[in-house]
Amino acid sequence: MELGHDFSLEYAFHWDQPISALQQESIAGYGNDEDRIRLADHFSVTATTLEALAQALSPEVRLAAAQNPLTPHESLARMSHDHDRAVKAAANEAISELPELQRAQVRGMVESPMQRLKARLSA
C-alpha cells in the first residue's frame, strides 16, 4: 500500500451469518462506526467484542453496546457514568432491567461521586 491511498477493510463474511471472533476483533478495532454499530447489534457478537465496543471513542458505538443485553456488567457500570447523556441513560436503563441481585452487584461496581471525591482527597 502506498502512502496517500485510502485504507479500507474488505470483510470476508456476510452480515446474515455468524461472524468469527477474529473478524469481530478486526471490525471493533479498525472498522468504521457504521460497521461497529452493526456489529454491536449482530446476533453472533461476543461479550469480549461488546466490551471493546463499550470503550469506543464514538458515542454512537458505545450507545449500541449499552443497548445490547449481552454487554458485560462491568462495561454497563462504566458507561453509567459516560460523558454522553444518551450512553449514560441507555446503560442505566440496562442496569435497571437486570434482576435485583445482578442490579445490586452492578450498582456496587459504580463509584459514587462522593466516593470519587474521597478517593481524590485521600490520594
FENRA-V350851 format. One record per helix or strand of 3 or more residues. SS is the DSSP state (H for helix, E for strand). FROM is the first residue (numbers start at 1). TO is the last residue. If there is no record, write none. Layout:
<<SS/FROM/TO> <SS/FROM/TO>>
//
This chain:
<<H/21/30> <H/33/40> <H/47/53> <H/59/66> <H/73/79> <H/85/96> <H/100/109> <H/113/122>>
//
